[in-house]
Amino acid sequence: MKVRFAGPQDVLEIDRFVGKNERSSAYHDYRWITVIEKSFGHKCYYLVCEASDGKIAGTLPMVHLKSLLFGNLLVSMPFL
């Protein structure tokens, strides 16, 4: 397995994976990154895990939160 950062070029394949996976929700959609970054100003990261055949086997959307109280955190979709 290979883990890497996803980019806009991965949107269609992520959509296919999320749509077929019963454990996924609409909040695993790559496009939420744009919504969070524009609405709240937080930097977002989206990881994908690829199987040996190059197909996506898992996803992890994360948001970088900076807080005086809690420090620097990477959390999975905190506003949803």
Phi and psi restraints in degrees (range 20) as a CNS / XPLOR table:
assign (resid 1 and name C) (resid 2 and name N)
       (resid 2 and name CA) (resid 2 and name C) 1.0 -128.6 20.0 2
assign (resid 2 and name N) (resid 2 and name CA)
       (resid 2 and name C) (resid 3 and name N) 1.0 131.4 20.0 2
assign (resid 2 and name C) (resid 3 and name N)
       (resid 3 and name CA) (resid 3 and name C) 1.0 -108.9 20.0 2
assign (resid 3 and name N) (resid 3 and name CA)
       (resid 3 and name C) (resid 4 and name N) 1.0 133.5 20.0 2
assign (resid 3 and name C) (resid 4 and name N)
       (resid 4 and name CA) (resid 4 and name C) 1.0 -149.9 20.0 2
assign (resid 4 and name N) (resid 4 and name CA)
       (resid 4 and name C) (resid 5 and name N) 1.0 164.7 20.0 2
assign (resid 4 and name C) (resid 5 and name N)
       (resid 5 and name CA) (resid 5 and name C) 1.0 -74.3 20.0 2
assign (resid 5 and name N) (resid 5 and name CA)
       (resid 5 and name C) (resid 6 and name N) 1.0 136.1 20.0 2
assign (resid 5 and name C) (resid 6 and name N)
       (resid 6 and name CA) (resid 6 and name C) 1.0 -86.6 20.0 2
assign (resid 6 and name N) (resid 6 and name CA)
       (resid 6 and name C) (resid 7 and name N) 1.0 157.5 20.0 2
assign (resid 6 and name C) (resid 7 and name N)
       (resid 7 and name CA) (resid 7 and name C) 1.0 -135.9 20.0 2
assign (resid 7 and name N) (resid 7 and name CA)
       (resid 7 and name C) (resid 8 and name N) 1.0 177.6 20.0 2
assign (resid 7 and name C) (resid 8 and name N)
       (resid 8 and name CA) (resid 8 and name C) 1.0 -55.0 20.0 2
assign (resid 8 and name N) (resid 8 and name CA)
       (resid 8 and name C) (resid 9 and name N) 1.0 -27.3 20.0 2
assign (resid 8 and name C) (resid 9 and name N)
       (resid 9 and name CA) (resid 9 and name C) 1.0 -67.5 20.0 2
assign (resid 9 and name N) (resid 9 and name CA)
       (resid 9 and name C) (resid 10 and name N) 1.0 -13.6 20.0 2
assign (resid 9 and name C) (resid 10 and name N)
       (resid 10 and name CA) (resid 10 and name C) 1.0 -96.8 20.0 2
assign (resid 10 and name N) (resid 10 and name CA)
       (resid 10 and name C) (resid 11 and name N) 1.0 -1.4 20.0 2
assign (resid 10 and name C) (resid 11 and name N)
       (resid 11 and name CA) (resid 11 and name C) 1.0 -55.2 20.0 2
assign (resid 11 and name N) (resid 11 and name CA)
       (resid 11 and name C) (resid 12 and name N) 1.0 -47.4 20.0 2
assign (resid 11 and name C) (resid 12 and name N)
       (resid 12 and name CA) (resid 12 and name C) 1.0 -63.4 20.0 2
assign (resid 12 and name N) (resid 12 and name CA)
       (resid 12 and name C) (resid 13 and name N) 1.0 -43.5 20.0 2
assign (resid 12 and name C) (resid 13 and name N)
       (resid 13 and name CA) (resid 13 and name C) 1.0 -69.3 20.0 2
assign (resid 13 and name N) (resid 13 and name CA)
       (resid 13 and name C) (resid 14 and name N) 1.0 -37.7 20.0 2
assign (resid 13 and name C) (resid 14 and name N)
       (resid 14 and name CA) (resid 14 and name C) 1.0 -62.6 20.0 2
assign (resid 14 and name N) (resid 14 and name CA)
       (resid 14 and name C) (resid 15 and name N) 1.0 -44.0 20.0 2
assign (resid 14 and name C) (resid 15 and name N)
       (resid 15 and name CA) (resid 15 and name C) 1.0 -57.1 20.0 2
assign (resid 15 and name N) (resid 15 and name CA)
       (resid 15 and name C) (resid 16 and name N) 1.0 -44.1 20.0 2
assign (resid 15 and name C) (resid 16 and name N)
       (resid 16 and name CA) (resid 16 and name C) 1.0 -62.1 20.0 2
assign (resid 16 and name N) (resid 16 and name CA)
       (resid 16 and name C) (resid 17 and name N) 1.0 -46.0 20.0 2
assign (resid 16 and name C) (resid 17 and name N)
       (resid 17 and name CA) (resid 17 and name C) 1.0 -63.1 20.0 2
assign (resid 17 and name N) (resid 17 and name CA)
       (resid 17 and name C) (resid 18 and name N) 1.0 -48.5 20.0 2
assign (resid 17 and name C) (resid 18 and name N)
       (resid 18 and name CA) (resid 18 and name C) 1.0 -62.4 20.0 2
assign (resid 18 and name N) (resid 18 and name CA)
       (resid 18 and name C) (resid 19 and name N) 1.0 -41.2 20.0 2
assign (resid 18 and name C) (resid 19 and name N)
       (resid 19 and name CA) (resid 19 and name C) 1.0 -65.0 20.0 2
assign (resid 19 and name N) (resid 19 and name CA)
       (resid 19 and name C) (resid 20 and name N) 1.0 -32.2 20.0 2
assign (resid 19 and name C) (resid 20 and name N)
       (resid 20 and name CA) (resid 20 and name C) 1.0 -89.0 20.0 2
assign (resid 20 and name N) (resid 20 and name CA)
       (resid 20 and name C) (resid 21 and name N) 1.0 -20.9 20.0 2
assign (resid 20 and name C) (resid 21 and name N)
       (resid 21 and name CA) (resid 21 and name C) 1.0 -89.5 20.0 2
assign (resid 21 and name N) (resid 21 and name CA)
       (resid 21 and name C) (resid 22 and name N) 1.0 118.8 20.0 2
assign (resid 21 and name C) (resid 22 and name N)
       (resid 22 and name CA) (resid 22 and name C) 1.0 -67.1 20.0 2
assign (resid 22 and name N) (resid 22 and name CA)
       (resid 22 and name C) (resid 23 and name N) 1.0 -18.4 20.0 2
assign (resid 22 and name C) (resid 23 and name N)
       (resid 23 and name CA) (resid 23 and name C) 1.0 -87.9 20.0 2
assign (resid 23 and name N) (resid 23 and name CA)
       (resid 23 and name C) (resid 24 and name N) 1.0 -10.2 20.0 2
assign (resid 23 and name C) (resid 24 and name N)
       (resid 24 and name CA) (resid 24 and name C) 1.0 -81.4 20.0 2
assign (resid 24 and name N) (resid 24 and name CA)
       (resid 24 and name C) (resid 25 and name N) 1.0 157.6 20.0 2
assign (resid 24 and name C) (resid 25 and name N)
       (resid 25 and name CA) (resid 25 and name C) 1.0 -129.3 20.0 2
assign (resid 25 and name N) (resid 25 and name CA)
       (resid 25 and name C) (resid 26 and name N) 1.0 174.4 20.0 2
assign (resid 25 and name C) (resid 26 and name N)
       (resid 26 and name CA) (resid 26 and name C) 1.0 -59.3 20.0 2
assign (resid 26 and name N) (resid 26 and name CA)
       (resid 26 and name C) (resid 27 and name N) 1.0 -23.5 20.0 2
assign (resid 26 and name C) (resid 27 and name N)
       (resid 27 and name CA) (resid 27 and name C) 1.0 -76.8 20.0 2
assign (resid 27 and name N) (resid 27 and name CA)
       (resid 27 and name C) (resid 28 and name N) 1.0 -5.7 20.0 2
assign (resid 27 and name C) (resid 28 and name N)
       (resid 28 and name CA) (resid 28 and name C) 1.0 -85.0 20.0 2
assign (resid 28 and name N) (resid 28 and name CA)
       (resid 28 and name C) (resid 29 and name N) 1.0 -4.0 20.0 2
assign (resid 28 and name C) (resid 29 and name N)
       (resid 29 and name CA) (resid 29 and name C) 1.0 -62.7 20.0 2
assign (resid 29 and name N) (resid 29 and name CA)
       (resid 29 and name C) (resid 30 and name N) 1.0 131.7 20.0 2
assign (resid 29 and name C) (resid 30 and name N)
       (resid 30 and name CA) (resid 30 and name C) 1.0 -58.6 20.0 2
assign (resid 30 and name N) (resid 30 and name CA)
       (resid 30 and name C) (resid 31 and name N) 1.0 -30.7 20.0 2
assign (resid 30 and name C) (resid 31 and name N)
       (resid 31 and name CA) (resid 31 and name C) 1.0 -68.0 20.0 2
assign (resid 31 and name N) (resid 31 and name CA)
       (resid 31 and name C) (resid 32 and name N) 1.0 -14.1 20.0 2
assign (resid 31 and name C) (resid 32 and name N)
       (resid 32 and name CA) (resid 32 and name C) 1.0 -62.9 20.0 2
assign (resid 32 and name N) (resid 32 and name CA)
       (resid 32 and name C) (resid 33 and name N) 1.0 -27.0 20.0 2
assign (resid 32 and name C) (resid 33 and name N)
       (resid 33 and name CA) (resid 33 and name C) 1.0 -56.2 20.0 2
assign (resid 33 and name N) (resid 33 and name CA)
       (resid 33 and name C) (resid 34 and name N) 1.0 -46.6 20.0 2
assign (resid 33 and name C) (resid 34 and name N)
       (resid 34 and name CA) (resid 34 and name C) 1.0 -62.7 20.0 2
assign (resid 34 and name N) (resid 34 and name CA)
       (resid 34 and name C) (resid 35 and name N) 1.0 -42.2 20.0 2
assign (resid 34 and name C) (resid 35 and name N)
       (resid 35 and name CA) (resid 35 and name C) 1.0 -61.4 20.0 2
assign (resid 35 and name N) (resid 35 and name CA)
       (resid 35 and name C) (resid 36 and name N) 1.0 -48.8 20.0 2
assign (resid 35 and name C) (resid 36 and name N)
       (resid 36 and name CA) (resid 36 and name C) 1.0 -64.4 20.0 2
assign (resid 36 and name N) (resid 36 and name CA)
       (resid 36 and name C) (resid 37 and name N) 1.0 -45.5 20.0 2
assign (resid 36 and name C) (resid 37 and name N)
       (resid 37 and name CA) (resid 37 and name C) 1.0 -63.8 20.0 2
assign (resid 37 and name N) (resid 37 and name CA)
       (resid 37 and name C) (resid 38 and name N) 1.0 -43.4 20.0 2
assign (resid 37 and name C) (resid 38 and name N)
       (resid 38 and name CA) (resid 38 and name C) 1.0 -74.9 20.0 2
assign (resid 38 and name N) (resid 38 and name CA)
       (resid 38 and name C) (resid 39 and name N) 1.0 -36.3 20.0 2
assign (resid 38 and name C) (resid 39 and name N)
       (resid 39 and name CA) (resid 39 and name C) 1.0 -79.0 20.0 2
assign (resid 39 and name N) (resid 39 and name CA)
       (resid 39 and name C) (resid 40 and name N) 1.0 -41.3 20.0 2
assign (resid 39 and name C) (resid 40 and name N)
       (resid 40 and name CA) (resid 40 and name C) 1.0 -114.2 20.0 2
assign (resid 40 and name N) (resid 40 and name CA)
       (resid 40 and name C) (resid 41 and name N) 1.0 -11.8 20.0 2
assign (resid 40 and name C) (resid 41 and name N)
       (resid 41 and name CA) (resid 41 and name C) 1.0 77.0 20.0 2
assign (resid 41 and name N) (resid 41 and name CA)
       (resid 41 and name C) (resid 42 and name N) 1.0 14.6 20.0 2
assign (resid 41 and name C) (resid 42 and name N)
       (resid 42 and name CA) (resid 42 and name C) 1.0 -90.0 20.0 2
assign (resid 42 and name N) (resid 42 and name CA)
       (resid 42 and name C) (resid 43 and name N) 1.0 144.0 20.0 2
assign (resid 42 and name C) (resid 43 and name N)
       (resid 43 and name CA) (resid 43 and name C) 1.0 -76.2 20.0 2
assign (resid 43 and name N) (resid 43 and name CA)
       (resid 43 and name C) (resid 44 and name N) 1.0 136.6 20.0 2
assign (resid 43 and name C) (resid 44 and name N)
       (resid 44 and name CA) (resid 44 and name C) 1.0 -119.2 20.0 2
assign (resid 44 and name N) (resid 44 and name CA)
       (resid 44 and name C) (resid 45 and name N) 1.0 152.2 20.0 2
assign (resid 44 and name C) (resid 45 and name N)
       (resid 45 and name CA) (resid 45 and name C) 1.0 -133.7 20.0 2
assign (resid 45 and name N) (resid 45 and name CA)
       (resid 45 and name C) (resid 46 and name N) 1.0 145.6 20.0 2
assign (resid 45 and name C) (resid 46 and name N)
       (resid 46 and name CA) (resid 46 and name C) 1.0 -133.1 20.0 2
assign (resid 46 and name N) (resid 46 and name CA)
       (resid 46 and name C) (resid 47 and name N) 1.0 116.2 20.0 2
assign (resid 46 and name C) (resid 47 and name N)
       (resid 47 and name CA) (resid 47 and name C) 1.0 -99.7 20.0 2
assign (resid 47 and name N) (resid 47 and name CA)
       (resid 47 and name C) (resid 48 and name N) 1.0 144.3 20.0 2
assign (resid 47 and name C) (resid 48 and name N)
       (resid 48 and name CA) (resid 48 and name C) 1.0 -125.3 20.0 2
assign (resid 48 and name N) (resid 48 and name CA)
       (resid 48 and name C) (resid 49 and name N) 1.0 144.8 20.0 2
assign (resid 48 and name C) (resid 49 and name N)
       (resid 49 and name CA) (resid 49 and name C) 1.0 -107.8 20.0 2
assign (resid 49 and name N) (resid 49 and name CA)
       (resid 49 and name C) (resid 50 and name N) 1.0 124.7 20.0 2
assign (resid 49 and name C) (resid 50 and name N)
       (resid 50 and name CA) (resid 50 and name C) 1.0 -107.1 20.0 2
assign (resid 50 and name N) (resid 50 and name CA)
       (resid 50 and name C) (resid 51 and name N) 1.0 136.6 20.0 2
assign (resid 50 and name C) (resid 51 and name N)
       (resid 51 and name CA) (resid 51 and name C) 1.0 -74.3 20.0 2
assign (resid 51 and name N) (resid 51 and name CA)
       (resid 51 and name C) (resid 52 and name N) 1.0 173.4 20.0 2
assign (resid 51 and name C) (resid 52 and name N)
       (resid 52 and name CA) (resid 52 and name C) 1.0 -62.3 20.0 2
assign (resid 52 and name N) (resid 52 and name CA)
       (resid 52 and name C) (resid 53 and name N) 1.0 -21.7 20.0 2
assign (resid 52 and name C) (resid 53 and name N)
       (resid 53 and name CA) (resid 53 and name C) 1.0 -86.1 20.0 2
assign (resid 53 and name N) (resid 53 and name CA)
       (resid 53 and name C) (resid 54 and name N) 1.0 1.9 20.0 2
assign (resid 53 and name C) (resid 54 and name N)
       (resid 54 and name CA) (resid 54 and name C) 1.0 88.3 20.0 2
assign (resid 54 and name N) (resid 54 and name CA)
       (resid 54 and name C) (resid 55 and name N) 1.0 -3.4 20.0 2
assign (resid 54 and name C) (resid 55 and name N)
       (resid 55 and name CA) (resid 55 and name C) 1.0 -84.9 20.0 2
assign (resid 55 and name N) (resid 55 and name CA)
       (resid 55 and name C) (resid 56 and name N) 1.0 148.0 20.0 2
assign (resid 55 and name C) (resid 56 and name N)
       (resid 56 and name CA) (resid 56 and name C) 1.0 -68.0 20.0 2
assign (resid 56 and name N) (resid 56 and name CA)
       (resid 56 and name C) (resid 57 and name N) 1.0 130.4 20.0 2
assign (resid 56 and name C) (resid 57 and name N)
       (resid 57 and name CA) (resid 57 and name C) 1.0 -113.5 20.0 2
assign (resid 57 and name N) (resid 57 and name CA)
       (resid 57 and name C) (resid 58 and name N) 1.0 -9.7 20.0 2
assign (resid 57 and name C) (resid 58 and name N)
       (resid 58 and name CA) (resid 58 and name C) 1.0 -172.3 20.0 2
assign (resid 58 and name N) (resid 58 and name CA)
       (resid 58 and name C) (resid 59 and name N) 1.0 157.5 20.0 2
assign (resid 58 and name C) (resid 59 and name N)
       (resid 59 and name CA) (resid 59 and name C) 1.0 -136.7 20.0 2
assign (resid 59 and name N) (resid 59 and name CA)
       (resid 59 and name C) (resid 60 and name N) 1.0 154.5 20.0 2
assign (resid 59 and name C) (resid 60 and name N)
       (resid 60 and name CA) (resid 60 and name C) 1.0 -147.5 20.0 2
assign (resid 60 and name N) (resid 60 and name CA)
       (resid 60 and name C) (resid 61 and name N) 1.0 99.0 20.0 2
assign (resid 60 and name C) (resid 61 and name N)
       (resid 61 and name CA) (resid 61 and name C) 1.0 -82.0 20.0 2
assign (resid 61 and name N) (resid 61 and name CA)
       (resid 61 and name C) (resid 62 and name N) 1.0 135.0 20.0 2
assign (resid 61 and name C) (resid 62 and name N)
       (resid 62 and name CA) (resid 62 and name C) 1.0 -135.9 20.0 2
assign (resid 62 and name N) (resid 62 and name CA)
       (resid 62 and name C) (resid 63 and name N) 1.0 148.8 20.0 2
assign (resid 62 and name C) (resid 63 and name N)
       (resid 63 and name CA) (resid 63 and name C) 1.0 -121.8 20.0 2
assign (resid 63 and name N) (resid 63 and name CA)
       (resid 63 and name C) (resid 64 and name N) 1.0 133.7 20.0 2
assign (resid 63 and name C) (resid 64 and name N)
       (resid 64 and name CA) (resid 64 and name C) 1.0 -89.5 20.0 2
assign (resid 64 and name N) (resid 64 and name CA)
       (resid 64 and name C) (resid 65 and name N) 1.0 113.0 20.0 2
assign (resid 64 and name C) (resid 65 and name N)
       (resid 65 and name CA) (resid 65 and name C) 1.0 -106.9 20.0 2
assign (resid 65 and name N) (resid 65 and name CA)
       (resid 65 and name C) (resid 66 and name N) 1.0 137.2 20.0 2
assign (resid 65 and name C) (resid 66 and name N)
       (resid 66 and name CA) (resid 66 and name C) 1.0 -117.8 20.0 2
assign (resid 66 and name N) (resid 66 and name CA)
       (resid 66 and name C) (resid 67 and name N) 1.0 123.0 20.0 2
assign (resid 66 and name C) (resid 67 and name N)
       (resid 67 and name CA) (resid 67 and name C) 1.0 -136.2 20.0 2
assign (resid 67 and name N) (resid 67 and name CA)
       (resid 67 and name C) (resid 68 and name N) 1.0 136.8 20.0 2
assign (resid 67 and name C) (resid 68 and name N)
       (resid 68 and name CA) (resid 68 and name C) 1.0 -63.1 20.0 2
assign (resid 68 and name N) (resid 68 and name CA)
       (resid 68 and name C) (resid 69 and name N) 1.0 -35.0 20.0 2
assign (resid 68 and name C) (resid 69 and name N)
       (resid 69 and name CA) (resid 69 and name C) 1.0 -78.4 20.0 2
assign (resid 69 and name N) (resid 69 and name CA)
       (resid 69 and name C) (resid 70 and name N) 1.0 -43.1 20.0 2
assign (resid 69 and name C) (resid 70 and name N)
       (resid 70 and name CA) (resid 70 and name C) 1.0 -107.4 20.0 2
assign (resid 70 and name N) (resid 70 and name CA)
       (resid 70 and name C) (resid 71 and name N) 1.0 -11.1 20.0 2
assign (resid 70 and name C) (resid 71 and name N)
       (resid 71 and name CA) (resid 71 and name C) 1.0 88.1 20.0 2
assign (resid 71 and name N) (resid 71 and name CA)
       (resid 71 and name C) (resid 72 and name N) 1.0 -155.7 20.0 2
assign (resid 71 and name C) (resid 72 and name N)
       (resid 72 and name CA) (resid 72 and name C) 1.0 -93.1 20.0 2
assign (resid 72 and name N) (resid 72 and name CA)
       (resid 72 and name C) (resid 73 and name N) 1.0 125.3 20.0 2
assign (resid 72 and name C) (resid 73 and name N)
       (resid 73 and name CA) (resid 73 and name C) 1.0 -134.5 20.0 2
assign (resid 73 and name N) (resid 73 and name CA)
       (resid 73 and name C) (resid 74 and name N) 1.0 146.6 20.0 2
assign (resid 73 and name C) (resid 74 and name N)
       (resid 74 and name CA) (resid 74 and name C) 1.0 -107.4 20.0 2
assign (resid 74 and name N) (resid 74 and name CA)
       (resid 74 and name C) (resid 75 and name N) 1.0 118.8 20.0 2
assign (resid 74 and name C) (resid 75 and name N)
       (resid 75 and name CA) (resid 75 and name C) 1.0 -126.6 20.0 2
assign (resid 75 and name N) (resid 75 and name CA)
       (resid 75 and name C) (resid 76 and name N) 1.0 152.3 20.0 2
assign (resid 75 and name C) (resid 76 and name N)
       (resid 76 and name CA) (resid 76 and name C) 1.0 -87.1 20.0 2
assign (resid 76 and name N) (resid 76 and name CA)
       (resid 76 and name C) (resid 77 and name N) 1.0 107.0 20.0 2
assign (resid 76 and name C) (resid 77 and name N)
       (resid 77 and name CA) (resid 77 and name C) 1.0 45.4 20.0 2
assign (resid 77 and name N) (resid 77 and name CA)
       (resid 77 and name C) (resid 78 and name N) 1.0 69.7 20.0 2
assign (resid 77 and name C) (resid 78 and name N)
       (resid 78 and name CA) (resid 78 and name C) 1.0 -70.0 20.0 2
assign (resid 78 and name N) (resid 78 and name CA)
       (resid 78 and name C) (resid 79 and name N) 1.0 -21.3 20.0 2
assign (resid 78 and name C) (resid 79 and name N)
       (resid 79 and name CA) (resid 79 and name C) 1.0 -99.3 20.0 2
assign (resid 79 and name N) (resid 79 and name CA)
       (resid 79 and name C) (resid 80 and name N) 1.0 5.7 20.0 2
